[in-house]
Amino acid sequence: MSLSAAISNALTGLTAASRGTEVVASNLANNLTPGYARREVSLSPRTYGGGVQIDGVQRTVTASLLADNRLSQGRVANSTALAGFYNSMEKSIGTVNDGNSLNSLIAGLDAKLIAASSQPNSEIRLAEVLSSAKDLAGKINDVARDIQSARTNADHGIAADVDHLNTTLEQIAKLNRQVVTTLANGHDASSLMDARQKAVDSIADIVAIQEVPRENGRISLFTKGGAVLLDGMTPSKIGFVSSGQVSPQDAISDGTLSTLSIDGEPLSILQLNMFAGGSIAAQFEIRDRLAPELQTQIDAVARDLYDRFSDPSVDPSISPGGHGLFTDNQQTFTGTSELGLANRLAVANSVDPANGGELWRLRAGIDAAATGNLGDSSLLIRMSEALNQSRTSSSTGVSQSPRTLSVFASELSSFSATARLRAESALSQDNAQFSALKSTLLSEGVDTDREMENLLALERAYAANAKVFQAANDMLDNILRMT
């Protein structure tokens, strides 16, 4: 080996050690930086002349682990939304021991009816019956409103997710272009790839994402269900039109609620499954299936309450086609518009002094023309019996087993509590899996002890190459002095 070749080889070693030190320094500096992937210098022997050449800087990321982590992230977001929905619904309906639950208010109305029947001439006790009836109707209204609020919030949540998804896809497409340009110019694109990975991670909770590597450092993105999000330099445009306020009657099927679209093409209800596995799917589930399911049940409770008090055998004063103590927004319920009845349920104005009514009609009858016998408690007793009578629901979509109103309400409370427990259990499992995957992914990050070992090795390599360079240079100087 000639002295000039020795000097050249030593210089390549010095260059490689310097570049390695730069990469180690970057790794240590970004030890706590979220989304930073550890770098390694890729080296190989030079084909001609000896020495070492730098092939580039490689990001150390296990693609399969990163993909699993993103899918798990989406499942956590999905479970979180569902658990939050059922938790809010359980609080709205109330538990058995809750003084403001449906069951408690039904029991409260029954107690006031019994108390009033012992003193039917007492306006105070009749007023307490009215107050309890209004509290019960108001509770049913509140539950129905909370259900619609959940649907509205889900609709707005979809809009927010779609907006974030579109914005982020544009960013990823831009980073794709920058990566291609940077690599084509022979520069390190690791920082751009870090930013791109972080951007993809930020939408993994919206929908289950699959990343596919392409040529020249690009990536393509698809949903796990097969929808194309980004394949090329221009991302797909996801469309959604949010509703201002969702009503009980609104649905995708009649066009009052929006579905998703891809580049202007609306997706069918079946095609929405392509966006499963994240928060956006959970919001559609809440808006279009889970909340309407609860609406059906609370409407059935409202109808059962209405029917019990509008029965002429309970209150003979009710005129043909009239209503009882409870009304459909002060009208007679026709039986054809049950959807949303819980939102419209109200105590009859005819018994409410605040609305021009008379308390004595609670004793004499809703449509009674006169006060009647002040000591007659028969109507109050029949009302109490009506509450506790086992009867079959007139509503479709619910069990037809005969039951009391209290049992009917208990079934709704039990349903929401069971669904909440099931959702929280799923969330706990998804969180545990996500934590395990996240820990494994983080373990592939920067290990400071390992980096310090690499730094010491680079220091020794640099010193050795510097020694070779100095020795060869001294030899060359000696030769030059001899001449």
C-alpha positions as CSV (number, residue, x, y, z in Angstrom):
1,M,0.0,0.0,0.0
2,S,1.4,3.4,-0.9
3,L,1.6,6.2,1.6
4,S,-0.9,8.3,-0.4
5,A,-3.3,5.4,-0.3
6,A,-2.8,5.0,3.4
7,I,-3.5,8.7,3.9
8,S,-6.6,8.4,1.7
9,N,-7.9,5.4,3.6
10,A,-7.3,7.2,7.0
11,L,-9.2,10.2,5.7
12,T,-12.2,8.0,4.8
13,G,-12.1,6.5,8.3
14,L,-11.9,10.0,9.9
15,T,-14.9,11.1,7.7
16,A,-16.9,8.0,8.7
17,A,-16.1,8.4,12.4
18,S,-17.1,12.1,12.2
19,R,-20.4,11.3,10.5
20,G,-21.0,8.6,13.0
21,T,-20.4,11.0,15.9
22,E,-22.8,13.5,14.3
23,V,-25.5,10.8,14.2
24,V,-24.9,9.7,17.8
25,A,-25.1,13.3,18.9
26,S,-28.4,13.7,17.1
27,N,-29.7,10.5,18.7
28,L,-28.8,11.6,22.2
29,A,-30.1,15.1,21.6
30,N,-33.5,13.7,20.5
31,N,-33.7,11.0,23.2
32,L,-37.0,12.5,24.5
33,T,-38.3,13.8,21.2
34,P,-41.7,12.2,20.3
35,G,-41.7,10.6,16.9
36,Y,-37.9,10.6,16.5
37,A,-36.6,7.4,15.0
38,R,-33.0,6.3,16.0
39,R,-30.5,6.8,13.2
40,E,-27.5,4.6,12.2
41,V,-24.8,5.3,9.7
42,S,-24.6,2.7,7.0
43,L,-21.0,1.9,6.0
44,S,-19.4,-0.4,3.4
45,P,-15.9,-0.9,2.1
46,R,-14.9,1.1,-0.9
47,T,-14.7,-1.0,-4.1
48,Y,-11.5,0.6,-5.4
49,G,-8.6,1.9,-3.4
50,G,-9.6,0.6,0.0
51,G,-11.0,2.6,2.8
52,V,-14.7,3.0,3.9
53,Q,-17.6,4.7,2.3
54,I,-20.8,6.1,3.8
55,D,-23.8,4.6,2.1
56,G,-26.3,6.8,4.0
57,V,-28.1,7.3,7.3
58,Q,-30.8,4.7,8.1
59,R,-33.8,5.2,10.4
60,T,-34.3,2.1,12.6
61,V,-38.1,1.4,12.6
62,T,-39.8,-2.0,12.6
63,A,-42.6,-1.5,10.1
64,S,-44.7,-4.3,11.4
65,L,-44.5,-3.1,15.0
66,L,-45.4,0.5,13.9
67,A,-48.4,-0.8,11.9
68,D,-49.7,-2.9,14.9
69,N,-49.2,0.2,17.1
70,R,-51.3,2.3,14.8
71,L,-54.1,-0.2,14.6
72,S,-54.1,-0.5,18.4
73,Q,-54.2,3.3,18.6
74,G,-57.4,3.3,16.5
75,R,-59.0,0.6,18.6
76,V,-58.4,2.6,21.7
77,A,-59.9,5.7,20.1
78,N,-63.0,3.7,19.0
79,S,-63.4,2.1,22.5
80,T,-63.0,5.5,24.2
81,A,-65.8,7.1,22.2
82,L,-68.2,4.2,22.8
83,A,-67.4,4.0,26.5
84,G,-67.9,7.7,26.9
85,F,-71.2,7.5,25.2
86,Y,-72.6,4.7,27.4
87,N,-71.2,6.4,30.5
88,S,-73.0,9.6,29.7
89,M,-76.2,7.7,28.9
90,E,-76.1,5.8,32.2
91,K,-75.7,9.0,34.1
92,S,-78.6,10.5,32.2
93,I,-80.9,7.6,32.8
94,G,-79.7,7.1,36.4
95,T,-79.0,4.0,38.4
96,V,-81.4,2.3,40.8
97,N,-79.9,4.1,43.8
98,D,-80.0,7.5,42.2
99,G,-82.7,9.7,43.6
100,N,-83.2,11.4,40.2
101,S,-83.3,8.2,38.2
102,L,-86.4,7.1,36.2
103,N,-87.1,4.4,38.7
104,S,-86.9,6.8,41.6
105,L,-89.2,9.3,39.9
106,I,-91.7,6.6,39.0
107,A,-91.7,5.5,42.6
108,G,-92.0,9.1,43.7
109,L,-95.1,9.7,41.6
110,D,-96.7,6.5,43.0
111,A,-96.0,7.6,46.5
112,K,-97.6,11.0,45.9
113,L,-100.6,9.4,44.3
114,I,-101.1,7.2,47.4
115,A,-100.6,10.1,49.7
116,A,-103.1,12.2,47.8
117,S,-105.6,9.4,47.8
118,S,-105.7,9.5,51.6
119,Q,-106.6,13.2,51.5
120,P,-108.1,13.9,48.0
121,N,-109.4,17.2,49.2
122,S,-105.9,18.5,50.0
123,E,-104.6,20.9,47.3
124,I,-101.1,20.6,48.8
125,R,-101.1,16.8,48.1
126,L,-102.6,17.3,44.7
127,A,-99.9,19.8,43.9
128,E,-97.3,17.3,45.0
129,V,-98.8,14.8,42.5
130,L,-98.5,17.4,39.8
131,S,-94.9,18.2,40.7
132,S,-94.0,14.5,40.7
133,A,-95.7,14.0,37.3
134,K,-93.9,17.0,35.8
135,D,-90.6,15.7,37.3
136,L,-91.1,12.3,35.7
137,A,-92.0,13.8,32.3
138,G,-89.1,16.2,32.5
139,K,-86.7,13.4,33.3
140,I,-87.9,11.5,30.2
141,N,-87.5,14.7,28.2
142,D,-84.0,15.1,29.6
143,V,-82.9,11.6,28.7
144,A,-84.3,12.0,25.1
145,R,-82.5,15.4,24.8
146,D,-79.2,13.8,26.0
147,I,-79.6,11.1,23.4
148,Q,-80.0,13.8,20.7
149,S,-77.1,15.7,22.1
150,A,-75.0,12.6,21.8
151,R,-76.0,12.2,18.2
152,T,-75.3,15.8,17.5
153,N,-71.9,15.7,19.1
154,A,-71.1,12.5,17.2
155,D,-72.1,14.3,14.0
156,H,-69.9,17.2,14.8
157,G,-67.1,14.8,15.8
158,I,-67.2,13.2,12.4
159,A,-66.9,16.6,10.8
160,A,-63.9,17.4,13.0
161,D,-62.3,14.0,12.2
162,V,-62.8,14.5,8.5
163,D,-61.3,18.0,8.6
164,H,-58.2,16.8,10.5
165,L,-57.9,13.8,8.2
166,N,-57.9,15.9,5.0
167,T,-55.5,18.5,6.5
168,T,-53.1,15.8,7.6
169,L,-53.2,13.9,4.3
170,E,-52.3,17.2,2.5
171,Q,-49.3,17.5,4.9
172,I,-48.2,13.9,4.3
173,A,-48.5,14.4,0.5
174,K,-46.3,17.5,0.8
175,L,-43.7,15.6,3.0
176,N,-43.8,12.8,0.4
177,R,-42.7,15.3,-2.3
178,Q,-40.0,16.8,0.0
179,V,-38.6,13.3,0.8
180,V,-38.4,12.4,-2.9
181,T,-36.6,15.7,-3.8
182,T,-34.2,15.5,-0.8
183,L,-33.2,11.9,-1.6
184,A,-32.8,12.7,-5.3
185,N,-30.4,15.5,-4.3
186,G,-28.3,13.0,-2.3
187,H,-29.2,14.4,1.1
188,D,-30.5,12.8,4.3
189,A,-34.3,12.8,4.5
190,S,-34.6,11.2,8.0
191,S,-36.0,14.3,9.6
192,L,-38.7,14.6,6.9
193,M,-39.5,11.0,7.4
194,D,-39.9,11.5,11.1
195,A,-42.3,14.4,10.5
196,R,-44.2,12.2,8.0
197,Q,-44.4,9.3,10.5
198,K,-45.7,11.6,13.2
199,A,-48.3,13.0,10.8
200,V,-49.5,9.5,10.0
201,D,-49.6,8.6,13.7
202,S,-51.8,11.6,14.3
203,I,-54.6,10.2,12.1
204,A,-54.3,6.6,13.3
205,D,-56.9,7.2,16.0
206,I,-59.4,8.4,13.4
207,V,-59.3,5.3,11.1
208,A,-57.3,2.1,10.9
209,I,-54.4,3.0,8.7
210,Q,-52.2,0.8,6.5
211,E,-48.9,2.3,5.2
212,V,-47.4,0.9,2.1
213,P,-43.8,1.9,1.0
214,R,-43.3,3.1,-2.5
215,E,-40.3,3.9,-4.7
216,N,-38.0,6.9,-4.0
217,G,-39.0,7.1,-0.3
218,R,-42.7,7.8,-0.8
219,I,-45.5,6.1,1.1
220,S,-49.1,5.3,0.2
221,L,-51.9,5.2,2.8
222,F,-55.0,3.0,2.8
223,T,-57.6,2.3,5.4
224,K,-57.6,-1.2,6.7
225,G,-61.0,-1.6,4.9
226,G,-59.4,-0.8,1.6
227,A,-60.2,2.9,1.0
228,V,-57.5,4.9,-0.8
229,L,-56.3,7.9,1.3
230,L,-53.0,8.6,-0.5
231,D,-51.5,6.8,-3.5
232,G,-49.3,9.1,-5.5
233,M,-48.7,12.8,-4.9
234,T,-52.3,13.9,-4.4
235,P,-54.4,12.7,-1.5
236,S,-58.1,11.6,-1.7
237,K,-60.6,14.2,-0.6
238,I,-62.9,12.9,2.2
239,G,-66.2,14.7,2.3
240,F,-68.8,15.1,5.0
241,V,-71.6,17.6,5.6
242,S,-72.3,18.2,9.3
243,S,-75.9,18.8,10.6
244,G,-76.5,21.7,12.9
245,Q,-78.8,19.8,15.2
246,V,-79.7,16.1,14.9
247,S,-83.4,15.3,15.6
248,P,-84.9,11.9,16.5
249,Q,-86.2,11.5,12.9
250,D,-82.9,12.2,11.1
251,A,-81.2,9.3,9.4
252,I,-78.8,8.6,6.5
253,S,-81.5,6.6,4.7
254,D,-83.7,9.6,4.1
255,G,-80.9,12.0,3.3
256,T,-81.2,14.1,6.4
257,L,-77.8,12.9,7.7
258,S,-74.6,12.9,5.7
259,T,-72.5,9.9,4.9
260,L,-68.8,10.1,3.9
261,S,-67.7,10.7,0.3
262,I,-64.3,10.1,-1.4
263,D,-63.5,12.6,-4.1
264,G,-67.1,13.5,-4.3
265,E,-68.5,9.9,-4.5
266,P,-70.8,9.2,-1.6
267,L,-70.3,6.0,0.3
268,S,-73.2,3.6,1.1
269,I,-73.8,2.5,4.6
270,L,-72.1,-0.8,3.8
271,Q,-69.1,1.0,2.3
272,L,-68.6,3.0,5.5
273,N,-67.1,-0.1,6.9
274,M,-64.0,0.8,5.0
275,F,-63.4,3.5,7.7
276,A,-63.7,1.0,10.6
277,G,-61.3,0.8,13.4
278,G,-61.1,4.4,14.8
279,S,-63.0,7.3,16.3
280,I,-64.8,8.1,13.1
281,A,-66.4,4.7,13.0
282,A,-67.4,5.0,16.6
283,Q,-69.1,8.4,16.0
284,F,-71.1,6.9,13.1
285,E,-72.0,4.0,15.3
286,I,-73.2,6.3,18.0
287,R,-75.1,8.7,15.7
288,D,-76.8,6.0,13.5
289,R,-77.3,2.9,15.6
290,L,-76.5,3.1,19.4
291,A,-78.3,6.4,20.1
292,P,-81.3,5.6,18.0
293,E,-81.5,2.3,19.8
294,L,-81.8,4.1,23.1
295,Q,-84.2,6.6,21.6
296,T,-86.5,3.7,20.7
297,Q,-86.4,2.4,24.3
298,I,-87.0,5.8,26.0
299,D,-89.8,6.5,23.5
300,A,-91.3,3.1,24.4
301,V,-91.2,4.0,28.1
302,A,-92.8,7.4,27.3
303,R,-95.6,5.7,25.4
304,D,-96.2,3.1,28.1
305,L,-96.5,6.0,30.6
306,Y,-98.9,7.8,28.3
307,D,-101.0,4.7,27.7
308,R,-101.4,3.9,31.3
309,F,-102.9,7.3,32.2
310,S,-104.9,7.7,29.0
311,D,-106.9,4.5,29.5
312,P,-110.7,5.4,30.0
313,S,-110.9,2.6,32.5
314,V,-108.5,4.6,34.7
315,D,-110.0,8.0,34.0
316,P,-113.6,7.8,32.7
317,S,-113.7,11.6,32.2
318,I,-111.4,11.4,29.2
319,S,-113.3,12.4,26.1
320,P,-113.2,10.3,23.0
321,G,-109.9,10.8,21.2
322,G,-108.6,12.7,24.2
323,H,-105.5,12.2,26.4
324,G,-104.9,11.5,30.1
325,L,-102.5,13.1,32.6
326,F,-99.6,12.8,30.1
327,T,-99.8,14.3,26.6
328,D,-97.9,14.4,23.3
329,N,-96.9,18.1,23.5
330,Q,-100.5,18.8,24.8
331,Q,-102.0,16.7,22.0
332,T,-103.4,13.2,21.9
333,F,-100.8,10.6,20.9
334,T,-102.0,9.0,17.6
335,G,-99.8,6.0,17.8
336,T,-98.2,6.8,14.4
337,S,-95.4,9.1,15.5
338,E,-93.8,7.3,18.4
339,L,-90.3,8.3,17.3
340,G,-89.5,11.3,19.4
341,L,-92.4,10.9,21.8
342,A,-90.0,11.1,24.8
343,N,-88.9,14.5,23.6
344,R,-92.5,15.7,23.4
345,L,-94.0,14.1,26.5
346,A,-95.7,16.7,28.8
347,V,-98.1,16.9,31.7
348,A,-101.6,18.1,30.6
349,N,-102.1,21.8,31.0
350,S,-105.6,21.2,32.3
351,V,-104.2,20.1,35.7
352,D,-101.5,22.7,35.9
353,P,-102.5,26.1,37.5
354,A,-99.4,27.6,36.0
355,N,-100.9,26.9,32.5
356,G,-104.5,27.8,33.2
357,G,-105.5,24.4,34.6
358,E,-107.0,23.2,37.9
359,L,-105.5,20.8,40.5
360,W,-108.9,19.3,41.3
361,R,-108.9,17.6,37.9
362,L,-106.3,15.2,39.3
363,R,-109.1,14.1,41.6
364,A,-112.2,14.6,39.5
365,G,-110.8,13.7,36.0
366,I,-108.7,15.3,33.3
367,D,-111.8,16.4,31.3
368,A,-114.1,16.8,34.3
369,A,-116.3,19.9,34.2
370,A,-116.7,20.3,37.9
371,T,-114.8,19.6,41.1
372,G,-117.0,16.7,42.1
373,N,-116.9,15.0,45.4
374,L,-113.9,16.4,47.4
375,G,-113.5,13.1,49.2
376,D,-113.5,10.9,46.1
377,S,-110.0,9.2,45.9
378,S,-111.0,6.6,43.3
379,L,-109.2,8.2,40.4
380,L,-106.0,8.7,42.4
381,I,-106.1,5.1,43.4
382,R,-106.6,3.9,39.8
383,M,-103.7,6.0,38.7
384,S,-101.5,4.4,41.3
385,E,-102.7,1.0,40.2
386,A,-102.1,1.8,36.6
387,L,-98.4,2.6,37.4
388,N,-98.0,-0.8,39.0
389,Q,-100.1,-2.9,36.6
390,S,-98.2,-5.5,34.5
391,R,-99.1,-4.8,30.8
392,T,-97.7,-5.5,27.4
393,S,-96.0,-2.6,25.6
394,S,-97.7,-1.2,22.5
395,S,-94.3,-0.3,21.1
396,T,-92.4,-2.3,18.5
397,G,-88.7,-2.9,18.9
398,V,-88.9,-3.7,22.6
399,S,-89.8,-6.8,24.6
400,Q,-93.5,-7.7,24.6
401,S,-93.3,-9.3,28.0
402,P,-95.9,-7.9,30.4
403,R,-94.3,-5.7,33.1
404,T,-94.9,-2.7,35.3
405,L,-93.6,0.8,34.3
406,S,-91.0,0.5,37.0
407,V,-89.7,-2.8,35.6
408,F,-89.7,-1.3,32.1
409,A,-87.6,1.6,33.3
410,S,-85.3,-0.8,35.2
411,E,-84.7,-2.7,32.0
412,L,-83.6,0.5,30.3
413,S,-81.3,1.4,33.2
414,S,-79.9,-2.1,33.3
415,F,-79.3,-2.0,29.5
416,S,-77.3,1.2,29.7
417,A,-75.3,0.0,32.7
418,T,-74.5,-3.4,31.1
419,A,-73.5,-1.6,27.9
420,R,-71.3,0.8,29.8
421,L,-69.5,-2.1,31.6
422,R,-69.0,-4.0,28.4
423,A,-67.6,-0.9,26.7
424,E,-65.3,-0.1,29.6
425,S,-64.0,-3.6,29.6
426,A,-63.2,-3.4,25.9
427,L,-61.5,-0.1,26.5
428,S,-59.4,-1.6,29.3
429,Q,-58.3,-4.4,27.1
430,D,-57.5,-2.1,24.2
431,N,-55.5,0.2,26.4
432,A,-53.5,-2.7,27.8
433,Q,-52.6,-3.9,24.3
434,F,-51.8,-0.4,23.2
435,S,-49.5,0.2,26.2
436,A,-47.6,-3.0,25.5
437,L,-47.1,-2.2,21.9
438,K,-46.1,1.4,22.7
439,S,-43.6,0.2,25.2
440,T,-42.1,-2.2,22.6
441,L,-42.0,0.5,20.0
442,L,-40.3,2.9,22.4
443,S,-37.7,0.3,23.3
444,E,-36.6,0.5,19.7
445,G,-35.9,4.2,20.2
446,V,-32.7,5.9,21.5
447,D,-30.9,3.9,24.2
448,T,-28.5,6.4,25.8
449,D,-26.2,3.6,27.2
450,R,-25.9,2.1,23.8
451,E,-25.3,5.4,22.2
452,M,-22.5,6.2,24.7
453,E,-20.9,2.8,23.8
454,N,-21.1,3.7,20.1
455,L,-19.6,7.1,20.9
456,L,-16.6,5.5,22.7
457,A,-16.1,3.2,19.8
458,L,-16.2,6.1,17.3
459,E,-13.7,8.0,19.5
460,R,-11.3,5.0,19.3
461,A,-11.8,4.6,15.6
462,Y,-11.2,8.3,15.0
463,A,-8.0,8.3,17.2
464,A,-6.7,5.2,15.3
465,N,-7.4,6.7,11.9
466,A,-5.8,10.0,13.0
467,K,-2.7,8.0,14.1
468,V,-2.5,6.3,10.8
469,F,-2.9,9.7,9.0
470,Q,-0.2,11.2,11.2
471,A,2.2,8.3,10.8
472,A,1.8,8.2,7.0
473,N,2.2,12.0,6.8
474,D,5.4,11.8,8.9
475,M,6.8,9.1,6.6
476,L,6.0,11.2,3.6
477,D,7.7,14.2,5.2
478,N,10.8,12.2,5.8
479,I,10.9,11.1,2.2
480,L,10.5,14.7,1.1
481,R,13.4,15.8,3.4
482,M,15.6,13.1,1.9
483,T,15.1,14.5,-1.6
